[in-house]
Amino acid sequence: MEYDVFCKIPAGMSFPMPDGRRIKLAGVPLSRLMDSQGMALPESGYGKTRLAKEDWEYIRKTWKGHPAFRPGNPVIFARAAGKAGDDQAAEQAEVKTGLEQVKVEGQEKDKGLKTAPSKK
């Protein structure tokens, strides 16, 4: 059996396995979250990685205390390989991780975000 594992953490997350492998969950590339005007870019949401059942079960058991795996926090979740996970990811598109890029508001949005050196 295989699982589709969905990860909303920018750039993904890696896990060392007991056999020396390192499994990386695909995340959302930072460059795909927002453009320079603070507008969401298409296809942002969850990255998707297909894993063997044993690999997913080891990751869940070993890192169950990590905030990304807490119940009610759908930042990382898995479903049996198929369409169900894609549907859940679409339903949870508005979930926030706290790692999103800064959103520009107001008049500055049209001009892009500008910075200036600090005055010491």
Phi and psi in radians as a Rosetta constraint file:
Dihedral C 1 N 2 CA 2 C 2 CIRCULARHARMONIC -2.154 0.35
Dihedral N 2 CA 2 C 2 N 3 CIRCULARHARMONIC 2.709 0.35
Dihedral C 2 N 3 CA 3 C 3 CIRCULARHARMONIC -2.094 0.35
Dihedral N 3 CA 3 C 3 N 4 CIRCULARHARMONIC 2.541 0.35
Dihedral C 3 N 4 CA 4 C 4 CIRCULARHARMONIC -1.659 0.35
Dihedral N 4 CA 4 C 4 N 5 CIRCULARHARMONIC 2.098 0.35
Dihedral C 4 N 5 CA 5 C 5 CIRCULARHARMONIC -1.847 0.35
Dihedral N 5 CA 5 C 5 N 6 CIRCULARHARMONIC 2.209 0.35
Dihedral C 5 N 6 CA 6 C 6 CIRCULARHARMONIC -1.872 0.35
Dihedral N 6 CA 6 C 6 N 7 CIRCULARHARMONIC 2.321 0.35
Dihedral C 6 N 7 CA 7 C 7 CIRCULARHARMONIC -2.339 0.35
Dihedral N 7 CA 7 C 7 N 8 CIRCULARHARMONIC 2.210 0.35
Dihedral C 7 N 8 CA 8 C 8 CIRCULARHARMONIC -1.791 0.35
Dihedral N 8 CA 8 C 8 N 9 CIRCULARHARMONIC 0.099 0.35
Dihedral C 8 N 9 CA 9 C 9 CIRCULARHARMONIC -1.330 0.35
Dihedral N 9 CA 9 C 9 N 10 CIRCULARHARMONIC 2.240 0.35
Dihedral C 9 N 10 CA 10 C 10 CIRCULARHARMONIC -0.977 0.35
Dihedral N 10 CA 10 C 10 N 11 CIRCULARHARMONIC 2.345 0.35
Dihedral C 10 N 11 CA 11 C 11 CIRCULARHARMONIC 1.189 0.35
Dihedral N 11 CA 11 C 11 N 12 CIRCULARHARMONIC 0.090 0.35
Dihedral C 11 N 12 CA 12 C 12 CIRCULARHARMONIC 1.442 0.35
Dihedral N 12 CA 12 C 12 N 13 CIRCULARHARMONIC -2.903 0.35
Dihedral C 12 N 13 CA 13 C 13 CIRCULARHARMONIC -2.669 0.35
Dihedral N 13 CA 13 C 13 N 14 CIRCULARHARMONIC 2.406 0.35
Dihedral C 13 N 14 CA 14 C 14 CIRCULARHARMONIC -1.890 0.35
Dihedral N 14 CA 14 C 14 N 15 CIRCULARHARMONIC 2.578 0.35
Dihedral C 14 N 15 CA 15 C 15 CIRCULARHARMONIC -2.336 0.35
Dihedral N 15 CA 15 C 15 N 16 CIRCULARHARMONIC 2.212 0.35
Dihedral C 15 N 16 CA 16 C 16 CIRCULARHARMONIC -1.327 0.35
Dihedral N 16 CA 16 C 16 N 17 CIRCULARHARMONIC 2.430 0.35
Dihedral C 16 N 17 CA 17 C 17 CIRCULARHARMONIC -1.841 0.35
Dihedral N 17 CA 17 C 17 N 18 CIRCULARHARMONIC 2.746 0.35
Dihedral C 17 N 18 CA 18 C 18 CIRCULARHARMONIC -1.117 0.35
Dihedral N 18 CA 18 C 18 N 19 CIRCULARHARMONIC -0.373 0.35
Dihedral C 18 N 19 CA 19 C 19 CIRCULARHARMONIC -1.576 0.35
Dihedral N 19 CA 19 C 19 N 20 CIRCULARHARMONIC 0.152 0.35
Dihedral C 19 N 20 CA 20 C 20 CIRCULARHARMONIC 1.666 0.35
Dihedral N 20 CA 20 C 20 N 21 CIRCULARHARMONIC -0.208 0.35
Dihedral C 20 N 21 CA 21 C 21 CIRCULARHARMONIC -1.245 0.35
Dihedral N 21 CA 21 C 21 N 22 CIRCULARHARMONIC 2.852 0.35
Dihedral C 21 N 22 CA 22 C 22 CIRCULARHARMONIC -2.222 0.35
Dihedral N 22 CA 22 C 22 N 23 CIRCULARHARMONIC 2.115 0.35
Dihedral C 22 N 23 CA 23 C 23 CIRCULARHARMONIC -1.769 0.35
Dihedral N 23 CA 23 C 23 N 24 CIRCULARHARMONIC 2.225 0.35
Dihedral C 23 N 24 CA 24 C 24 CIRCULARHARMONIC -1.934 0.35
Dihedral N 24 CA 24 C 24 N 25 CIRCULARHARMONIC 2.144 0.35
Dihedral C 24 N 25 CA 25 C 25 CIRCULARHARMONIC -1.406 0.35
Dihedral N 25 CA 25 C 25 N 26 CIRCULARHARMONIC 2.262 0.35
Dihedral C 25 N 26 CA 26 C 26 CIRCULARHARMONIC -1.164 0.35
Dihedral N 26 CA 26 C 26 N 27 CIRCULARHARMONIC 2.336 0.35
Dihedral C 26 N 27 CA 27 C 27 CIRCULARHARMONIC -2.028 0.35
Dihedral N 27 CA 27 C 27 N 28 CIRCULARHARMONIC -2.808 0.35
Dihedral C 27 N 28 CA 28 C 28 CIRCULARHARMONIC -1.717 0.35
Dihedral N 28 CA 28 C 28 N 29 CIRCULARHARMONIC 2.068 0.35
Dihedral C 28 N 29 CA 29 C 29 CIRCULARHARMONIC -1.021 0.35
Dihedral N 29 CA 29 C 29 N 30 CIRCULARHARMONIC 2.389 0.35
Dihedral C 29 N 30 CA 30 C 30 CIRCULARHARMONIC -0.944 0.35
Dihedral N 30 CA 30 C 30 N 31 CIRCULARHARMONIC -0.642 0.35
Dihedral C 30 N 31 CA 31 C 31 CIRCULARHARMONIC -1.184 0.35
Dihedral N 31 CA 31 C 31 N 32 CIRCULARHARMONIC -0.223 0.35
Dihedral C 31 N 32 CA 32 C 32 CIRCULARHARMONIC -1.721 0.35
Dihedral N 32 CA 32 C 32 N 33 CIRCULARHARMONIC -0.027 0.35
Dihedral C 32 N 33 CA 33 C 33 CIRCULARHARMONIC -1.346 0.35
Dihedral N 33 CA 33 C 33 N 34 CIRCULARHARMONIC -0.981 0.35
Dihedral C 33 N 34 CA 34 C 34 CIRCULARHARMONIC -2.514 0.35
Dihedral N 34 CA 34 C 34 N 35 CIRCULARHARMONIC 2.631 0.35
Dihedral C 34 N 35 CA 35 C 35 CIRCULARHARMONIC -1.531 0.35
Dihedral N 35 CA 35 C 35 N 36 CIRCULARHARMONIC -3.086 0.35
Dihedral C 35 N 36 CA 36 C 36 CIRCULARHARMONIC -1.168 0.35
Dihedral N 36 CA 36 C 36 N 37 CIRCULARHARMONIC -0.269 0.35
Dihedral C 36 N 37 CA 37 C 37 CIRCULARHARMONIC -1.699 0.35
Dihedral N 37 CA 37 C 37 N 38 CIRCULARHARMONIC 0.123 0.35
Dihedral C 37 N 38 CA 38 C 38 CIRCULARHARMONIC 1.443 0.35
Dihedral N 38 CA 38 C 38 N 39 CIRCULARHARMONIC 0.226 0.35
Dihedral C 38 N 39 CA 39 C 39 CIRCULARHARMONIC -1.573 0.35
Dihedral N 39 CA 39 C 39 N 40 CIRCULARHARMONIC 2.378 0.35
Dihedral C 39 N 40 CA 40 C 40 CIRCULARHARMONIC -1.117 0.35
Dihedral N 40 CA 40 C 40 N 41 CIRCULARHARMONIC 2.358 0.35
Dihedral C 40 N 41 CA 41 C 41 CIRCULARHARMONIC -1.552 0.35
Dihedral N 41 CA 41 C 41 N 42 CIRCULARHARMONIC 2.687 0.35
Dihedral C 41 N 42 CA 42 C 42 CIRCULARHARMONIC -1.084 0.35
Dihedral N 42 CA 42 C 42 N 43 CIRCULARHARMONIC 2.654 0.35
Dihedral C 42 N 43 CA 43 C 43 CIRCULARHARMONIC 1.261 0.35
Dihedral N 43 CA 43 C 43 N 44 CIRCULARHARMONIC 0.182 0.35
Dihedral C 43 N 44 CA 44 C 44 CIRCULARHARMONIC -1.318 0.35
Dihedral N 44 CA 44 C 44 N 45 CIRCULARHARMONIC 2.664 0.35
Dihedral C 44 N 45 CA 45 C 45 CIRCULARHARMONIC 2.681 0.35
Dihedral N 45 CA 45 C 45 N 46 CIRCULARHARMONIC -2.085 0.35
Dihedral C 45 N 46 CA 46 C 46 CIRCULARHARMONIC -1.880 0.35
Dihedral N 46 CA 46 C 46 N 47 CIRCULARHARMONIC 2.458 0.35
Dihedral C 46 N 47 CA 47 C 47 CIRCULARHARMONIC -1.429 0.35
Dihedral N 47 CA 47 C 47 N 48 CIRCULARHARMONIC 2.775 0.35
Dihedral C 47 N 48 CA 48 C 48 CIRCULARHARMONIC -2.332 0.35
Dihedral N 48 CA 48 C 48 N 49 CIRCULARHARMONIC 2.261 0.35
Dihedral C 48 N 49 CA 49 C 49 CIRCULARHARMONIC -2.299 0.35
Dihedral N 49 CA 49 C 49 N 50 CIRCULARHARMONIC 2.307 0.35
Dihedral C 49 N 50 CA 50 C 50 CIRCULARHARMONIC -1.615 0.35
Dihedral N 50 CA 50 C 50 N 51 CIRCULARHARMONIC 2.216 0.35
Dihedral C 50 N 51 CA 51 C 51 CIRCULARHARMONIC -2.227 0.35
Dihedral N 51 CA 51 C 51 N 52 CIRCULARHARMONIC 2.671 0.35
Dihedral C 51 N 52 CA 52 C 52 CIRCULARHARMONIC -1.180 0.35
Dihedral N 52 CA 52 C 52 N 53 CIRCULARHARMONIC 2.611 0.35
Dihedral C 52 N 53 CA 53 C 53 CIRCULARHARMONIC -0.930 0.35
Dihedral N 53 CA 53 C 53 N 54 CIRCULARHARMONIC -0.786 0.35
Dihedral C 53 N 54 CA 54 C 54 CIRCULARHARMONIC -1.090 0.35
Dihedral N 54 CA 54 C 54 N 55 CIRCULARHARMONIC -0.706 0.35
Dihedral C 54 N 55 CA 55 C 55 CIRCULARHARMONIC -1.127 0.35
Dihedral N 55 CA 55 C 55 N 56 CIRCULARHARMONIC -0.796 0.35
Dihedral C 55 N 56 CA 56 C 56 CIRCULARHARMONIC -1.121 0.35
Dihedral N 56 CA 56 C 56 N 57 CIRCULARHARMONIC -0.755 0.35
Dihedral C 56 N 57 CA 57 C 57 CIRCULARHARMONIC -1.106 0.35
Dihedral N 57 CA 57 C 57 N 58 CIRCULARHARMONIC -0.661 0.35
Dihedral C 57 N 58 CA 58 C 58 CIRCULARHARMONIC -1.120 0.35
Dihedral N 58 CA 58 C 58 N 59 CIRCULARHARMONIC -0.808 0.35
Dihedral C 58 N 59 CA 59 C 59 CIRCULARHARMONIC -1.051 0.35
Dihedral N 59 CA 59 C 59 N 60 CIRCULARHARMONIC -0.845 0.35
Dihedral C 59 N 60 CA 60 C 60 CIRCULARHARMONIC -1.064 0.35
Dihedral N 60 CA 60 C 60 N 61 CIRCULARHARMONIC -0.762 0.35
Dihedral C 60 N 61 CA 61 C 61 CIRCULARHARMONIC -1.192 0.35
Dihedral N 61 CA 61 C 61 N 62 CIRCULARHARMONIC -0.759 0.35
Dihedral C 61 N 62 CA 62 C 62 CIRCULARHARMONIC -1.260 0.35
Dihedral N 62 CA 62 C 62 N 63 CIRCULARHARMONIC -0.679 0.35
Dihedral C 62 N 63 CA 63 C 63 CIRCULARHARMONIC -1.952 0.35
Dihedral N 63 CA 63 C 63 N 64 CIRCULARHARMONIC 0.502 0.35
Dihedral C 63 N 64 CA 64 C 64 CIRCULARHARMONIC -1.052 0.35
Dihedral N 64 CA 64 C 64 N 65 CIRCULARHARMONIC -0.424 0.35
Dihedral C 64 N 65 CA 65 C 65 CIRCULARHARMONIC -1.465 0.35
Dihedral N 65 CA 65 C 65 N 66 CIRCULARHARMONIC -0.134 0.35
Dihedral C 65 N 66 CA 66 C 66 CIRCULARHARMONIC -1.174 0.35
Dihedral N 66 CA 66 C 66 N 67 CIRCULARHARMONIC 2.435 0.35
Dihedral C 66 N 67 CA 67 C 67 CIRCULARHARMONIC -0.947 0.35
Dihedral N 67 CA 67 C 67 N 68 CIRCULARHARMONIC -0.519 0.35
Dihedral C 67 N 68 CA 68 C 68 CIRCULARHARMONIC -1.183 0.35
Dihedral N 68 CA 68 C 68 N 69 CIRCULARHARMONIC -0.309 0.35
Dihedral C 68 N 69 CA 69 C 69 CIRCULARHARMONIC -1.865 0.35
Dihedral N 69 CA 69 C 69 N 70 CIRCULARHARMONIC 0.037 0.35
Dihedral C 69 N 70 CA 70 C 70 CIRCULARHARMONIC -1.121 0.35
Dihedral N 70 CA 70 C 70 N 71 CIRCULARHARMONIC 2.497 0.35
Dihedral C 70 N 71 CA 71 C 71 CIRCULARHARMONIC -1.006 0.35
Dihedral N 71 CA 71 C 71 N 72 CIRCULARHARMONIC 2.442 0.35
Dihedral C 71 N 72 CA 72 C 72 CIRCULARHARMONIC 1.433 0.35
Dihedral N 72 CA 72 C 72 N 73 CIRCULARHARMONIC 0.025 0.35
Dihedral C 72 N 73 CA 73 C 73 CIRCULARHARMONIC -2.070 0.35
Dihedral N 73 CA 73 C 73 N 74 CIRCULARHARMONIC 1.542 0.35
Dihedral C 73 N 74 CA 74 C 74 CIRCULARHARMONIC -1.399 0.35
Dihedral N 74 CA 74 C 74 N 75 CIRCULARHARMONIC 0.778 0.35
Dihedral C 74 N 75 CA 75 C 75 CIRCULARHARMONIC -1.320 0.35
Dihedral N 75 CA 75 C 75 N 76 CIRCULARHARMONIC -0.686 0.35
Dihedral C 75 N 76 CA 76 C 76 CIRCULARHARMONIC -2.248 0.35
Dihedral N 76 CA 76 C 76 N 77 CIRCULARHARMONIC 2.221 0.35
Dihedral C 76 N 77 CA 77 C 77 CIRCULARHARMONIC -2.584 0.35
Dihedral N 77 CA 77 C 77 N 78 CIRCULARHARMONIC 2.844 0.35
Dihedral C 77 N 78 CA 78 C 78 CIRCULARHARMONIC -2.350 0.35
Dihedral N 78 CA 78 C 78 N 79 CIRCULARHARMONIC 2.631 0.35
Dihedral C 78 N 79 CA 79 C 79 CIRCULARHARMONIC -2.412 0.35
Dihedral N 79 CA 79 C 79 N 80 CIRCULARHARMONIC 2.697 0.35
Dihedral C 79 N 80 CA 80 C 80 CIRCULARHARMONIC -0.930 0.35
Dihedral N 80 CA 80 C 80 N 81 CIRCULARHARMONIC 2.458 0.35
Dihedral C 80 N 81 CA 81 C 81 CIRCULARHARMONIC -0.876 0.35
Dihedral N 81 CA 81 C 81 N 82 CIRCULARHARMONIC 2.297 0.35
Dihedral C 81 N 82 CA 82 C 82 CIRCULARHARMONIC 2.586 0.35
Dihedral N 82 CA 82 C 82 N 83 CIRCULARHARMONIC -2.813 0.35
Dihedral C 82 N 83 CA 83 C 83 CIRCULARHARMONIC -1.467 0.35
Dihedral N 83 CA 83 C 83 N 84 CIRCULARHARMONIC -0.332 0.35
Dihedral C 83 N 84 CA 84 C 84 CIRCULARHARMONIC -1.019 0.35
Dihedral N 84 CA 84 C 84 N 85 CIRCULARHARMONIC -0.710 0.35
Dihedral C 84 N 85 CA 85 C 85 CIRCULARHARMONIC -1.170 0.35
Dihedral N 85 CA 85 C 85 N 86 CIRCULARHARMONIC -0.690 0.35
Dihedral C 85 N 86 CA 86 C 86 CIRCULARHARMONIC -1.055 0.35
Dihedral N 86 CA 86 C 86 N 87 CIRCULARHARMONIC -0.725 0.35
Dihedral C 86 N 87 CA 87 C 87 CIRCULARHARMONIC -1.121 0.35
Dihedral N 87 CA 87 C 87 N 88 CIRCULARHARMONIC -0.763 0.35
Dihedral C 87 N 88 CA 88 C 88 CIRCULARHARMONIC -1.133 0.35
Dihedral N 88 CA 88 C 88 N 89 CIRCULARHARMONIC -0.731 0.35
Dihedral C 88 N 89 CA 89 C 89 CIRCULARHARMONIC -1.046 0.35
Dihedral N 89 CA 89 C 89 N 90 CIRCULARHARMONIC -0.710 0.35
Dihedral C 89 N 90 CA 90 C 90 CIRCULARHARMONIC -1.138 0.35
Dihedral N 90 CA 90 C 90 N 91 CIRCULARHARMONIC -0.695 0.35
Dihedral C 90 N 91 CA 91 C 91 CIRCULARHARMONIC -1.159 0.35
Dihedral N 91 CA 91 C 91 N 92 CIRCULARHARMONIC -0.524 0.35
Dihedral C 91 N 92 CA 92 C 92 CIRCULARHARMONIC -1.748 0.35
Dihedral N 92 CA 92 C 92 N 93 CIRCULARHARMONIC 0.354 0.35
Dihedral C 92 N 93 CA 93 C 93 CIRCULARHARMONIC -0.988 0.35
Dihedral N 93 CA 93 C 93 N 94 CIRCULARHARMONIC -0.495 0.35
Dihedral C 93 N 94 CA 94 C 94 CIRCULARHARMONIC -1.509 0.35
Dihedral N 94 CA 94 C 94 N 95 CIRCULARHARMONIC -0.040 0.35
Dihedral C 94 N 95 CA 95 C 95 CIRCULARHARMONIC -1.062 0.35
Dihedral N 95 CA 95 C 95 N 96 CIRCULARHARMONIC 2.346 0.35
Dihedral C 95 N 96 CA 96 C 96 CIRCULARHARMONIC -1.803 0.35
Dihedral N 96 CA 96 C 96 N 97 CIRCULARHARMONIC 2.436 0.35
Dihedral C 96 N 97 CA 97 C 97 CIRCULARHARMONIC -1.713 0.35
Dihedral N 97 CA 97 C 97 N 98 CIRCULARHARMONIC -0.335 0.35
Dihedral C 97 N 98 CA 98 C 98 CIRCULARHARMONIC 1.536 0.35
Dihedral N 98 CA 98 C 98 N 99 CIRCULARHARMONIC -0.012 0.35
Dihedral C 98 N 99 CA 99 C 99 CIRCULARHARMONIC -1.937 0.35
Dihedral N 99 CA 99 C 99 N 100 CIRCULARHARMONIC 0.200 0.35
Dihedral C 99 N 100 CA 100 C 100 CIRCULARHARMONIC -1.200 0.35
Dihedral N 100 CA 100 C 100 N 101 CIRCULARHARMONIC 2.730 0.35
Dihedral C 100 N 101 CA 101 C 101 CIRCULARHARMONIC -1.216 0.35
Dihedral N 101 CA 101 C 101 N 102 CIRCULARHARMONIC 2.819 0.35
Dihedral C 101 N 102 CA 102 C 102 CIRCULARHARMONIC -1.137 0.35
Dihedral N 102 CA 102 C 102 N 103 CIRCULARHARMONIC 2.347 0.35
Dihedral C 102 N 103 CA 103 C 103 CIRCULARHARMONIC -1.711 0.35
Dihedral N 103 CA 103 C 103 N 104 CIRCULARHARMONIC 2.224 0.35
Dihedral C 103 N 104 CA 104 C 104 CIRCULARHARMONIC -1.501 0.35
Dihedral N 104 CA 104 C 104 N 105 CIRCULARHARMONIC 2.280 0.35
Dihedral C 104 N 105 CA 105 C 105 CIRCULARHARMONIC -2.028 0.35
Dihedral N 105 CA 105 C 105 N 106 CIRCULARHARMONIC 2.798 0.35
Dihedral C 105 N 106 CA 106 C 106 CIRCULARHARMONIC 1.283 0.35
Dihedral N 106 CA 106 C 106 N 107 CIRCULARHARMONIC -2.664 0.35
Dihedral C 106 N 107 CA 107 C 107 CIRCULARHARMONIC -1.087 0.35
Dihedral N 107 CA 107 C 107 N 108 CIRCULARHARMONIC -0.589 0.35
Dihedral C 107 N 108 CA 108 C 108 CIRCULARHARMONIC -1.132 0.35
Dihedral N 108 CA 108 C 108 N 109 CIRCULARHARMONIC -0.332 0.35
Dihedral C 108 N 109 CA 109 C 109 CIRCULARHARMONIC -1.027 0.35
Dihedral N 109 CA 109 C 109 N 110 CIRCULARHARMONIC -0.721 0.35
Dihedral C 109 N 110 CA 110 C 110 CIRCULARHARMONIC -1.232 0.35
Dihedral N 110 CA 110 C 110 N 111 CIRCULARHARMONIC -0.487 0.35
Dihedral C 110 N 111 CA 111 C 111 CIRCULARHARMONIC -1.636 0.35
Dihedral N 111 CA 111 C 111 N 112 CIRCULARHARMONIC -0.212 0.35
Dihedral C 111 N 112 CA 112 C 112 CIRCULARHARMONIC 1.551 0.35
Dihedral N 112 CA 112 C 112 N 113 CIRCULARHARMONIC 2.864 0.35
Dihedral C 112 N 113 CA 113 C 113 CIRCULARHARMONIC -1.417 0.35
Dihedral N 113 CA 113 C 113 N 114 CIRCULARHARMONIC 2.231 0.35
Dihedral C 113 N 114 CA 114 C 114 CIRCULARHARMONIC -2.040 0.35
Dihedral N 114 CA 114 C 114 N 115 CIRCULARHARMONIC 2.515 0.35
Dihedral C 114 N 115 CA 115 C 115 CIRCULARHARMONIC -2.170 0.35
Dihedral N 115 CA 115 C 115 N 116 CIRCULARHARMONIC 2.792 0.35
Dihedral C 115 N 116 CA 116 C 116 CIRCULARHARMONIC -2.389 0.35
Dihedral N 116 CA 116 C 116 N 117 CIRCULARHARMONIC 2.675 0.35
Dihedral C 116 N 117 CA 117 C 117 CIRCULARHARMONIC -1.114 0.35
Dihedral N 117 CA 117 C 117 N 118 CIRCULARHARMONIC 2.595 0.35
Dihedral C 117 N 118 CA 118 C 118 CIRCULARHARMONIC -1.245 0.35
Dihedral N 118 CA 118 C 118 N 119 CIRCULARHARMONIC 2.626 0.35
Dihedral C 118 N 119 CA 119 C 119 CIRCULARHARMONIC -1.688 0.35
Dihedral N 119 CA 119 C 119 N 120 CIRCULARHARMONIC 2.032 0.35
